[in-house]
Amino acid sequence: MALLKIKKLTKAFGGLIAVNQVDFEMNEGQIASIIGPNGAGKTTFFNIISGYYPGFEGSITFDGQGLVKLTPEKVARHRIARTFQNIRLFPEMLAVENIMVGMHMDLKASIFKIVLHSGSMQREEGGAYERAVELLDYVGLESRRNELAKNLAYGEQRRLEIARALAMKPKLLLLDEPAAGLNPKETEELTHFIGKLRDDFGCAILLIEHDMKLVMEISDKVAVLNYGQKIAEGTPDEVKNNPAVIEAYLGIEDDDEEAV
């Protein structure tokens, strides 16, 4: 049975149809990528899955349960974790505290108590603090655990956001352009790191990415969106040799940010 099953997913903003009748499935442990030109609907697709756009047509089933009219927090309780194209951390909190925020579903306190009283939370939930440090060590940031998130380098902030998502013990990890802003060396490291994530944590990984070298190296399957519609899906080799994909996307270089 598919871990994630999407049928005829449609989302409109006024007269603009951002996602149009999209079907998509992925299994446990798979790495899948969503690619397409800027404005193709990729981020909208992610926002629907993660609960940010609850008003949609079609159906989403995850781990056998329907995801309908759920807030982002309720979606997260199904063990779907996400990072964002524009990094979303708590800049005035320590790196380790940012990780503990990602653990709020497994802690006794609410996320608000963690944010407002993170020092006391460290004392009350020593095991959680230790796990946060372990996750920081996993992403190579253990030595930066007591640094404010805003003082971390850009690549470090990317890794911190991934570590926070892992703190949620996800069955599905959504990565929205994880290579954005990284230099070639960092992107190469990220490519190996994503594969390691799947192996070490056993979660499925769905990513949006413009770096085609990364996508083709790590993906088990690739789906292509164009003007909100899925125009192709298959293995990396099948997709990169698809004439419709070449015409719509792979033959065009465009570094602008996605509009929709």
Protein Blocks (a to p, Z undefined) as FASTA:
>chain_A
ZZbdcehiacdehjbcfbghiacdddehiacddeddehilmmmmmmmmnopambcgdjdd
eehiacehiafklmmmnopacddfbacddfkbcfklmmmmmmmmmpmbdfklmmmmmmmm
mmmmmmlmmmmmmmmmmnopmmmmmgcfklpcfklmmmmmmmmmmmnopabdcdehklgo
iafklmmmmmmmmmmmmmmnopacddddfblklmmmmpmbdcddeehiafbdcdfklmmm
pmklmmmmmmpccfbdcfZZ
